[in-house]
Structures are given as C-alpha cells and as structure tokens.
Amino acid sequence: MRYRLHIANKNYSSWSMRPWVLMHALGIDFEEVLTPFEYGIRQPSFDTFSPSGKVPCLVDGSLTVWDSLAICEYLAEAHPQVWPHEPVARAFARCAAAEMHSGFAALRDKCSMNCRLVIALTAPSEALARDLERLDALWRAGLDRFGGPWLAGDRFTAVDAFFAPVAVRVRNYQLDLGEQAMAYVDRLLSHPSVAQWVTTGIQEPWREDSHEEDCIRDRKVVKEHQPPIES
C-alpha cells in the first residue's frame, strides 16, 4: 500500500507544500488527497483524517503522522535520501528545517502564502527585517559550506522542500535578499516539483475569503498570476 498524503489548497497551504514537494521530488509514491479549506479558522472536515485537525497528514496503512517535520523524519526511516548522507550536512539540514518549522514568525504573519497574487509590501517591520536578515544568513551559510546548488549540498533534500514556500513568499511579496539568496529562490522556484505545485495552486478554482484578506490586508495587488493557456 502506498502512502496517502492529506493536504489543503495548494494556493494557500505552505505546510502541505513541504512534504508534497519532497515526496514528489524524490519519487516517493503517494496518493494525494486534497480537502479545500472551509471558511474561518477551524476546519471540521480535517478532523475526519487528522488527529490535530490540521494538514498535512500522512497515512501509512494503520499509522498516521500529522506534522510536516514529523512526516519527513518518518519518511527518512524508509527513504534515507530525504536528508543528506553526510553527517555534518545532515545535521545542518535538520537544524535549518526545524528553524523554519518553529521560527520566522514575522515572515509568516506579514507574508501569508498565496501562489496566485503578487503583493506590494510597505516598508518591512523591524521583526520582518530581522527574519529576512536571518534567512539570508542561514541560506548563505548552507550554500557556502556545502557548495550548493541546494542548501545542504548537491542533492535536493527535505531542507529545500521546507524552504520552497519561502521562495514563493519572497517572489510574490517582492522581498529583498542578497544575490546568493535570490539565486537560490530562483533555483527553488524552477525545480519541477515546486513549479508543479505552484502552477496547480494558481489553477485552483477555490477562493477562501479569510486567506485572501490575510494576504491582501490594506496592500496593493501588483499582479495576479494566471493559469497557463492550454494549446
């Protein structure tokens, strides 16, 4: 039996994006089950498959794993390519992914995930500026130490999947990072699995008002990405 991965809207759900991109990029076979967000904060329909009532949620037979970082660690037990092979790179990748998992609160708050909209921010708050400074330093540290092109070496691993939603935010909120970090953003967005998620998110028919309002607030929408025209 292959894995079943429960996710929500690709346009909004940065947490869902991480394990989906990782599994897709590494060729780990899974069934995608997408349940769109309902209005408001609480999502009653998620309770039917997720103990926490949140996504992502991985089901493997009778076992359920309901946190994005825990999903990666669970997958790594059977698929060691989830993390770098070399111990030092693996330790760095785990630390960086855990920092993304629990930190960067201002970035999350000011730049909610939206694949479709390009939004003009006013001058970043002090907290957001600190998050961007830390992000830039973290990415430079990994790329310099392990030689790239990915954050912990020459292979795409879980740490890159964890920062894929950040790359979407950097592009769509027109955030300013250093040259090396911006090149990494472009590399992430060009990865086939990341690009497929983003394109599908743009194509989704659903619009959830609370997510849209949280993205736009009182800011200007510069551009709305349109689905590619099929020929």
C-alpha positions as CSV (number, residue, x, y, z in Angstrom):
1,M,0.0,0.0,0.0
2,R,1.4,3.4,-1.0
3,Y,1.4,6.4,1.3
4,R,-1.7,8.7,1.4
5,L,-0.9,12.4,1.9
6,H,-3.7,14.7,3.0
7,I,-3.3,18.3,2.0
8,A,-5.3,21.5,1.6
9,N,-5.4,24.2,-1.1
10,K,-2.1,24.4,-2.9
11,N,-2.6,28.1,-3.3
12,Y,-2.5,28.7,0.5
13,S,-1.1,25.7,2.4
14,S,2.6,26.2,2.9
15,W,2.6,23.4,5.4
16,S,1.1,20.9,2.9
17,M,3.6,22.0,0.3
18,R,6.7,20.8,2.1
19,P,6.1,17.0,2.3
20,W,4.3,17.0,-1.1
21,V,7.2,18.7,-2.8
22,L,9.7,16.4,-1.0
23,M,7.9,13.2,-1.9
24,H,7.3,14.3,-5.5
25,A,10.9,15.4,-6.0
26,L,12.3,12.2,-4.6
27,G,10.0,9.9,-6.4
28,I,8.3,8.5,-3.3
29,D,5.0,7.1,-4.4
30,F,1.9,8.5,-2.7
31,E,-1.8,9.3,-3.2
32,E,-2.7,12.9,-2.9
33,V,-6.0,13.7,-1.0
34,L,-6.8,17.4,-1.2
35,T,-9.5,18.8,1.1
36,P,-10.2,22.5,0.4
37,F,-10.2,25.0,3.3
38,E,-13.6,26.0,4.6
39,Y,-14.3,29.5,5.8
40,G,-12.9,30.5,9.1
41,I,-10.0,29.1,11.2
42,R,-11.4,25.8,12.3
43,Q,-11.7,23.2,9.6
44,P,-14.1,20.5,10.8
45,S,-13.7,18.3,7.8
46,F,-10.0,17.8,8.6
47,D,-10.9,16.1,11.8
48,T,-12.0,13.0,9.8
49,F,-8.4,12.2,8.9
50,S,-6.1,14.2,11.1
51,P,-5.8,13.9,14.9
52,S,-4.8,17.5,15.1
53,G,-7.5,18.7,12.7
54,K,-4.7,20.2,10.6
55,V,-2.7,19.4,7.4
56,P,-0.5,17.9,6.2
57,C,-1.3,14.4,7.4
58,L,0.4,11.3,6.2
59,V,-1.3,7.9,6.4
60,D,0.7,4.7,6.0
61,G,-1.5,1.7,6.5
62,S,-2.9,1.9,10.0
63,L,-0.3,4.6,11.1
64,T,-1.0,8.3,10.9
65,V,1.7,11.1,11.0
66,W,0.2,14.6,11.3
67,D,3.1,17.1,11.4
68,S,5.2,18.3,8.4
69,L,8.6,17.8,10.1
70,A,7.5,14.5,11.7
71,I,6.4,13.3,8.2
72,C,9.8,14.0,6.9
73,E,11.5,12.2,9.7
74,Y,9.1,9.2,9.4
75,L,9.8,9.0,5.6
76,A,13.5,9.2,6.2
77,E,13.4,5.9,8.1
78,A,12.5,4.1,4.8
79,H,13.9,6.6,2.4
80,P,17.3,7.8,3.6
81,Q,17.6,10.2,0.6
82,V,15.2,12.5,2.5
83,W,18.2,14.0,4.3
84,P,21.8,14.5,3.1
85,H,24.0,11.4,3.5
86,E,27.0,13.2,5.1
87,P,26.5,13.7,8.8
88,V,27.6,17.3,9.1
89,A,25.3,18.3,6.1
90,R,22.5,16.2,7.6
91,A,22.8,17.9,11.0
92,F,22.8,21.4,9.3
93,A,19.8,20.4,7.2
94,R,17.8,19.2,10.2
95,C,18.6,22.4,12.2
96,A,17.6,24.6,9.3
97,A,14.4,22.8,8.6
98,A,13.5,22.8,12.3
99,E,14.2,26.5,12.5
100,M,11.8,27.1,9.6
101,H,9.3,24.8,11.2
102,S,9.2,26.8,14.5
103,G,10.6,30.2,13.6
104,F,10.3,33.2,11.2
105,A,7.1,34.3,12.8
106,A,7.1,37.8,11.3
107,L,7.6,36.4,7.8
108,R,4.6,34.0,8.3
109,D,2.5,36.8,9.7
110,K,3.2,39.5,7.2
111,C,3.5,37.3,4.1
112,S,0.8,34.7,4.2
113,M,1.1,32.0,1.5
114,N,-0.5,32.8,-1.8
115,C,0.8,31.3,-5.1
116,R,-1.5,33.5,-7.2
117,L,-1.1,37.1,-6.0
118,V,1.9,39.4,-6.2
119,I,1.5,42.0,-3.4
120,A,3.4,45.2,-2.8
121,L,4.5,45.5,0.8
122,T,5.1,48.7,2.6
123,A,8.5,49.1,4.3
124,P,9.1,45.8,6.3
125,S,8.6,46.0,10.0
126,E,11.6,45.5,12.3
127,A,10.6,42.0,13.0
128,L,10.2,41.1,9.3
129,A,13.6,42.8,8.6
130,R,15.2,40.6,11.2
131,D,13.6,37.5,9.8
132,L,14.9,38.4,6.3
133,E,18.4,39.1,7.6
134,R,18.4,35.7,9.4
135,L,17.0,33.9,6.3
136,D,19.7,35.4,4.1
137,A,22.5,34.5,6.6
138,L,21.1,30.9,7.0
139,W,21.0,30.3,3.3
140,R,24.4,31.8,2.7
141,A,25.9,29.6,5.4
142,G,24.5,26.4,3.9
143,L,25.3,27.3,0.3
144,D,28.9,28.4,1.2
145,R,29.6,25.4,3.5
146,F,28.3,22.6,1.3
147,G,28.9,24.0,-2.1
148,G,25.3,24.1,-3.4
149,P,23.4,24.2,-5.6
150,W,21.0,23.1,-2.9
151,L,21.1,24.2,0.7
152,A,23.0,21.2,2.1
153,G,24.9,20.1,-1.0
154,D,24.4,18.8,-4.5
155,R,21.0,17.0,-3.8
156,F,17.5,18.3,-3.2
157,T,16.5,17.2,0.3
158,A,14.0,17.9,3.0
159,V,15.6,21.2,3.9
160,D,15.0,22.6,0.4
161,A,11.4,21.4,0.5
162,F,10.9,23.2,3.8
163,F,12.1,26.5,2.2
164,A,10.1,26.1,-1.0
165,P,7.1,28.0,0.4
166,V,9.5,30.8,1.5
167,A,10.7,31.1,-2.1
168,V,7.1,31.7,-3.1
169,R,6.7,34.4,-0.5
170,V,10.0,36.1,-1.5
171,R,8.8,36.3,-5.1
172,N,5.2,37.2,-4.5
173,Y,5.8,39.8,-1.8
174,Q,8.8,41.2,-3.7
175,L,11.1,40.7,-0.7
176,D,14.8,41.8,-0.9
177,L,17.6,39.3,-0.1
178,G,21.2,39.1,-1.1
179,E,22.3,38.0,-4.6
180,Q,23.2,34.4,-3.4
181,A,19.9,34.0,-1.6
182,M,17.9,35.3,-4.6
183,A,19.6,32.9,-6.9
184,Y,18.6,30.1,-4.5
185,V,15.0,31.4,-4.6
186,D,15.1,31.2,-8.4
187,R,16.5,27.7,-8.2
188,L,13.8,26.5,-5.9
189,L,11.0,28.0,-8.0
190,S,12.5,26.4,-11.1
191,H,12.6,22.9,-9.5
192,P,10.0,20.8,-11.4
193,S,8.2,19.7,-8.2
194,V,8.0,23.2,-6.8
195,A,6.9,24.6,-10.1
196,Q,4.2,22.0,-10.5
197,W,2.8,22.7,-7.0
198,V,2.7,26.5,-7.7
199,T,1.1,26.1,-11.1
200,T,-1.6,23.8,-9.7
201,G,-2.2,26.3,-6.9
202,I,-2.7,29.1,-9.4
203,Q,-5.1,26.9,-11.4
204,E,-7.3,26.0,-8.4
205,P,-10.9,27.2,-8.6
206,W,-11.3,27.8,-4.9
207,R,-11.0,31.2,-3.2
208,E,-11.2,31.3,0.6
209,D,-12.0,34.8,1.9
210,S,-10.1,34.7,5.2
211,H,-6.9,33.6,3.4
212,E,-7.3,36.2,0.7
213,E,-8.0,39.0,3.2
214,D,-5.0,38.0,5.3
215,C,-2.7,38.2,2.2
216,I,-4.0,41.5,0.9
217,R,-4.9,43.4,4.0
218,D,-4.6,47.1,3.0
219,R,-1.9,46.4,0.5
220,K,-1.8,46.7,-3.3
221,V,-2.1,43.7,-5.5
222,V,0.5,44.2,-8.2
223,K,-0.3,41.2,-10.3
224,E,-2.4,38.1,-10.3
225,H,-0.8,35.1,-11.9
226,Q,-3.0,33.4,-14.4
227,P,-3.1,29.7,-15.3
228,P,-1.2,28.8,-18.5
229,I,-3.3,28.7,-21.6
230,E,-3.6,25.2,-22.9
231,S,-3.0,24.7,-26.6
